[in-house]
Amino acid sequence: MNFSTALKAIVPSQDQVGLRRAWYCAIVFFTITLIISINRYFTFYTSYDQGLFNQVFWNNLHGRWFESSLTSGNSVATIQDGVTPTVSFVHLGQHLVLDFLLWLPLYALFPHPLTLSFLQVALMTVGGLMLYALARHYLAPQLSVWITASYYSAIAVAGSTIANFYEHCQIPLFAFGTLLALEKKQWVWFWICVVLVLGVREEAGIILFGIGVYLLLSRRHPWIGLALCILSFSYVAFVTNFVQPRFSTDVSRLYLAARFRQFVNSDNPTTLQVLWGMITHPAELAESLFTPVDRRINYLASQWLSLAFVPAVSGAAWTVSGFPLISLFAQSGVTALAVNIRYAVAVVPGVFYGAILWWSRNPQKFTPKFRRWWKVAMILSVLFMLSGNPHRTFSFMIPDSFRPWVFVPLTRQWEHAGHIYNVIRNVPKDASVTTTTHLIPQLSTRRAIVRLPLIEIYDDRNQKVQLEYAIADLWQLKEYSKAFKDSQFYLTKTLPLLEKLVNEKQYGVLQVEDGVVMIAKGQPSNPAMLAEWQKLAASLK
């Protein structure tokens, strides 16, 4: 049974027109976001995490379960302690992404980094169709289609779909599936979906906790709600305090200590310590939740906009999405409140479920006048998403910076990409590589790869070795260093390292093309390429 047949089985038979319109919305969303994602990949605007997860899938395919040298290079041991990365580092120490095993057969058929972009777009699209089925349990076909269109135009949905591949793309399908099974009282499917939500990532249990609290407060299924609260809380506590620390200390040191420092006086806190810190520091918690006020209001408005702000007056929306919101608002740093990145997807199920329940009690408000306002709200949501240029996806039509001016038109993006492919196609498939951020995805289907300026790694024999190839897109770093500190940082670290390796004849220059340089360990420099490299290096200083 394919997905279309299954969807027809759970949607009333008289709803063929509405279902067809929902499919039209899904097809438009899928087509546009997939084209955008493909362009982003082939113009080298995907980055670190796309390659990291591709390497995790590739290692899984070869029986090296959840290992990743890229995760190791991004671990607290490497970043803070200066430990050399290892090829055998287990990603589960950072995030428990057990649901990845569901998609391994697809990756086995198409073992390519772009497969993950296709998977992300497909999962986010199918999540919208599951939402339509959920809406139809309460609402008329026309209103359900509007809810579905609002999902596809939401900033949190569209913005995260065109990003690097992340675990969060599974949340809409599994969370809406959980809620639909709940409404249909299909308890076997309900608990299967609950397990799938937990398998997305360790903190996904917070979404289920919000659903459980709603079921308790609404008294609809209080015992189910209580069980859901106990299960989700116990899972998050057990996994983060006992399972993940067996692999690494990243959860406590890299995430909890950095993002919840105001609640704990420890460099290695547990989730229970952070929770207790919130309870015992109510003033600090209130300050984190409500200040700065403008950023919180802007975040909520961005989440509600495509639904014409209906969730703002829905108690169910506040209850179900409240706990994911608390976990985001309580964090320090800027990424937690960026509505167009992956973390915002955790709030989406509660926002849309709450909107559905509100409309079920107020169908008379679905007037022509409100529909006109709702349509404007969806258009504004899409425009705000585009204008934010999430993940530099639209850099070919929106400048990355006005002062100073940084703009790379589409023709230049593809021209430069062609030069990059001329270089990286000469790298052997089994060779170890260190490279700059935006070349990582295309080179990540291998055992040993890290990001420059790292140059060493522990191999499968647990011996520290230098990477065989170093490849740097210095043109990209130079172009964006005019306005962005991260590019400036990597340029100042990478250029002197490459000069040192070449000058000391540890590595030879094999190819230089349009600001992209490739050097190889233990090989002599090509004289013509060495001259090109020296001119390039001088021009970058």
N, C-alpha and C positions, 0 to 999 in steps of 0.2 A: 504494500500500500504506500503510494507516494504522499508527500506532504499535502498536496492539493486535495486528494481524496480524503485524507484524515481530517483536514480542516472542514470539508463539507459535512463530514460525519458529526462534528460537534457544533456546527452552525445550523440554525433552523432552515428547513428545506425551502421555505418561502422567501429566503433572503438571497436569491441568486444575483439580483441586480446589485445589492449592497456589497456582496462578496466580490463580484466582478470589479466594482469600483475600488475596493480595497486592494485587489490584485494590481490594478492599474497604478495606484499610488506606490505599491511595493516595487513594481517593475521600473517605474521612473526613478525612484530612489536608488535601487540597486544599480541601474545602468549608469546614472550620473556619478555616484560615489565610486563605482568600480573604475570608470574611466579616469576620474581624478586620482584614484589610488595608483593605477597603472602608470599614469604620467609622473606622479610623484616618485615612484620607484625607479623608473628608467631615466629620470633626470637627476638621480642621486640626491633626492631630498628626504628619503627615508633615512633613519639614523640608528643609533646604538641598539635600542631595544628590539627593533625589527630583526637585527642580526642575532641578538642574544636569544630570542625565542626560536628563531630558525635553527640555531645551533642546538638548543635543547631538543627540538623535534628530531633533528638529524642524529643526535646521540641516542635518543630513545629508539630510533629506527635500527640502530646498530647494537642495541642491548646495553648501552651505557646510560642507565636510567637517570634522567634529569641532570646529567653532568654538563658543565659549560665553563670554558675558560673565560668567556666574556662576563659571566656572572662573577667569577673569581676576580677579574680585573675591576669589577665594580663593587666589591665586597668591602666591609669595614676593615678587614685584615690588610687589604692592599691600600685602600684610600687613606686610612688613619695610621696604620701600623707600619706601612711600607713593606709588607710581606710580598714576595714574588708570587704572581698568579700561578695557578696549577690547572692542568687540563682536566683533572678529576674532581674539581669542585662541584658539589651537589647543589643545584638551584633551590631545592626544597628548604634549605636553611633560610633563604630570603622570603620565598612565597610557596605555599603548599598548593600547587596547581595540578591536582590529581585529574581534573576533567580533561586535561590535554590528551590523556590516553584515549578518549573517545574519538579524537580526530586523527589519530595516528594512521589508521588505514587510508584516509584521504591523502595524508602527507606521503605515505608509502607509494601511492600511485603517482604523485606529482611532487617529488622531493626538491622543492625550490622555494626560496624566500617569498616569492610572489604568491605562492599558494596560501600563505598566511593572510595576506591582504584580501584575497578572494574569500577566505573563510570568515574573516572579520565582517566584511560587507554582507555576506550571505547570512550570518548569524544575526546581525543587527536588523536586516531586512525581515527575516522570518520572525524575529521578536515582534515586529509591528503587526504581522498577520495574527500572531497569537494574541496580541492586544485586541485586535478586532473581534476575535472569538470571545474574549473576556467581556468586551463592551456589549456584544450582542446578548449576553446573558441578562443584561439589565435594560438595554436601550434599543430604540428602533434602528433599522438599518442605516438611515440617513445620518443620524447623530453618531452612530458607531463609525461611519466612514470619516466624519469630521474629526473624531478622536484619533483615528488612525493617521489621517493627514497631519494632525498636530504633532504626533510622534515623529513622523519623518521630517518635519520642519523644525523640530526642537533643536536648540543650540547644543545641548548636552549630547543628543543623539548624533546629529550630523557631524559636529565637530570631532567627536571621538571616533567616528567610523572612518574618517579619512586620515587618521593618525597612524603611527606605528602600530603594529599588532600588539594587543594587550589582552589579558585574561578577561577583562571586564566586558568584552563583546558578547560573552555568554550570558550575562546577567538578565537582559530583557527576556530572552526566550525561556530561561529556566524559572525566573521569578514570576512572569506572567503565567507560565504553565502551572506553577504552584497555586496561584490565585484562582485560575480557571478550574483546576481540579477541586479546589476548596468549594467553589460555588456549585459545581456539579456533584459534590459529595462523592467524588471518586477517590476514596481514601488511599487505595494502593498507589495510584498515580500521584496523589498528593505527596506521599512520603518519598516516592522515587524522585520527584522534582525537588523536594527539600534536600535530599542527599546530593543531588546535582548542584544546587545552589551552594551548599557547603563545600563542594569540590572545586568551585571556581577559584577560590583563594581563601586564605585563613580568615580574613575579616568579613567575608561575605555573610557570615552568620548574623551580623548586625542587621541586615535587611530582614531576615527571618524573625529576629527579636522584635522588630517593629510590627510585623504582621501578627506575632503572638500577642503583643500588648493590645493591638486593636481588637483581636478576638476576645480578649479578656474584658476590655472596657465596654465593648458593644454587647457583650453577653451572648453573642451569636453561637460561638463554640468555645466556651470558657476552658474546658478541659483540653481541647486541642491547642488553644492559645497557651495555656500553662505548659503543656508538654513542649511546644515549640520554643518558648522562652528558655526553659531548662535545657533543652537539647542544644540550642544555638549558643547560649552562654557557656555551657560546659565544653562544647566543641572548640570554641575560640580559646577558652582558657587552657584546655588540655593541649591543643596543638601548639600554641605559642609559648607555653611554659615547659612542656615536656618533650614534644616531638621535634620541633624545629631547632631547639638548642643542641640537639644531638648532631646536627649537621654544621652549624656555625652560630656565631653570636650576633648575626646581622639584625634579627628582629629587635633585640633589646638595644643594641648599641647604635645601629645605623638608622633605625626608624623611631623606636619609642623614646630613646634618650634625646634624639635631635628634635622631634616634633612635639613632645610633651614635657619639655624641660621645666616648664613653670609649675608642674605638679609633683615632680620627683627630685630628690637630691641624690641621684645615683647615676653613674655612667653606664650601668648595666641593669636597668629596671625590667621588671616583668609587667605583663598586661594587668595583673591583679594589683601590683603596686601603683601603676598609673591610675587605675580605677579608684583605688583607695585615696590616692592623692587628690583626685577630683572631688571626692566626697568630703574630704577633710579640709579642702581649700576652696570653700564656696565663693569667696571674693575673687580669687584668681580664675575660677571657672566662669563666673558671670562676666568678668572682663574679657575672657577669651571668646565667649559666646556672642557678646553684643558689641564689641569694639574691634576695629573701627566700624561704626554703624553704617556708613555709606557703602562699604564693601559688602557687608552682609545683605543690605537691602538690594544692592545691585545683583548679587548672586541669586537671591530668591526670585527677583523679577525676571532674571534670565531663564531660570528654571520654569517659571509659570507663563512666560510670554506667549508661547505657541498655543497654549490652552486658554488664552484670553483672560488670564489671572484667576480662573475659577478655583484652582487649588488653594488660593489664599483664603477662601471662605469655606473650605471643606475641612471639617474636623478630622475625617478619616485620612486625608492627605497629610495633615500635620502629624497625626499619630504614627502612620506607617513610615513616612519619610523622616520623621523627627529624629530617630536614633542615628541613621546615617548622617543627617545634618549636624547633629551634636558632635559626632566623631570628626567631621570636617572642620566645623567652626572652632573646635577646641585646639586644633593643631596650630603650631607656629609655621611660618613660611608662607610663600605666595602661591604655590601650586595647588594647595588644598581648595582654594576658592577660585580657581580658574574653571569656568563652567564649560569650556570647550575641550577639556582633557578627560582622561579615563575615569578619574575619581567621581566625577559628576554623574556617571551612569548609575551608581549605587542609589542615587536619590530618585531616579526616573520611575521605578515601579510604584513607589508610594505616591508620587505626584499624580500619575495617570490613574491609578486605582482610586485615589480619592476623588479625582474629577469625575470618573464614571459613577461613583456612588452619589455624588452631589447631583449630577444630571438625572439620575434615577428618581430623585425626590423633587426635581424642579424641571420636568420636561417642558412645561409651559413657557419657560424662559427662552426656548430655542426659537426665537422670533426672527423674521427677516432682518430687523434692525440689528439684533445681536449677531446674526450670521455675518452681516457686513463688517462689523467690528472685529469679529473672530478672524475673518479672512485677512483683514489688515494686520492683525496681530501675527498671523503666521508668516505673512510676507516680511514684516519687520524682523521676525526671528531669523529668517533666512538671511536677510540683508545684514543684520548685526553679526551673524556667524561669518559671513563672507568678509565683512570689513575688518574683523579681528584677525584675518589671515592666519588661522590656527595651523601650527606646525609648519609654517612657511609654505603651505600647500598652494596658495594663490600668489606666490611671489612673482609669477610671470605676468600678473596684471595689477598687482598692488605693491607699491614700494615697501620694502622692509623697514626703511627709515627715510625720513624727509630731511632731517638735520643730524648728521650729514646724510647726503643722498645715497641710498643703496637700493638699486633696482636692477634685476637681471631679467630681461624679457625672455619669452619662450624660445625664440630663435637662438639666443645665446645659451640658454640652458641646454638645449638639445645639441648645439655645436660642441659645447664643453663636454657633455656626456659622451659624445662620439670619441673624443680624445681619451677620456678615461677608459672606455672599453678597449681602445687600442693598446692601452698599457696593461690592464688587469687580465686580458685574455692570455697573456704570456706567463701568468703565474701557474705553476703546476697545481693540480687539484689537491694533492696530498701534502703540499708544502705548508710550513708554519708561517704565519703572517702577522705583522703589526702594521696598523694603518690608521688613517684619520677617520673621524666619526662617520662621515657620510658615505664612506666606501665600505664600511663594515657589513651591511646587509648582503651586498653582492659577493663578498668574499667569505661569508660566515659558514658555508657548507663544508666545514673541515674541522679537524680535531683541535688544532691550536691556532687561536687568533686572539689578539688583544688590541687595545687602542694605544697609538702613540701618545705620549713619549715612552711608554713601557716598551722594553726591548728584550726582556728575558722572561722565561717561563719554566715551570717544572713539567717535564714530559711524563709519559706513562711509565718510565723507569724511575721516576722520582728524582731525576737529575736536572739541575738547573742548566738551561741552554739558552743561547741567543736565538731569536726568531730568524728564519732563513731569509725572509723578504720583508722589506720595509717600503710602504707605498704611501705617499702623502699628496693630497690635493691641496697644495699650497696656494693655488689661485683662489679657491673657495675660502680658505682661512683669511687670506689677505683682503678679499672683497668684503667679507662680513666683519672683519676686525675694525673697520672704520667706525662701526656703531655698536658692536656687541662685544662685551667683555670676555665671554667664553671663547669666542674665536680668537680674540687678541691673546688670551692666555695660552691657548694651544699653539698658536703661531710662535710665540716667544719661547715656548718649551720645545717645539718640534724642530724648528729651523737650526738652532745651535747643535742639537743632538745629531741631526743628519750630517751637518758639516763636520762634526767631530768623527763620526763613523767613517766618512769618506776620506777625510784628511789623514786619519790614522791607518787607512787602507784595510780596515776591518770589513768594510763593505765596498763593493764596486758599483758605480752608476751604470745601469743597463739601459734606462730609457727616461727621457724627459720630453713631455709634450703638453703644451698649453698650461704650464704651471703644475703639472702632475709629474712627480718623480718616483722612480722605482730603483731601489738599490738592493743588492743581494749579498749575503754573507759569504766571504771567502772567494768571491769572483772578481776578476780584474775589471776596471772601468773601461767602457767603450770610450775611446778618446774624443770622438765628436760629441757624445752625450755628456762627458765630463765637462767639456767646454760650455755646453748649454746649461749644465747644472750650476757652474760657477757664475754665469751671467744671471741666472734666475736668483740664486742666493744673494748676489750683490743688489739686485733690484728690489728685494724684499726687506732690506735693512733700512 
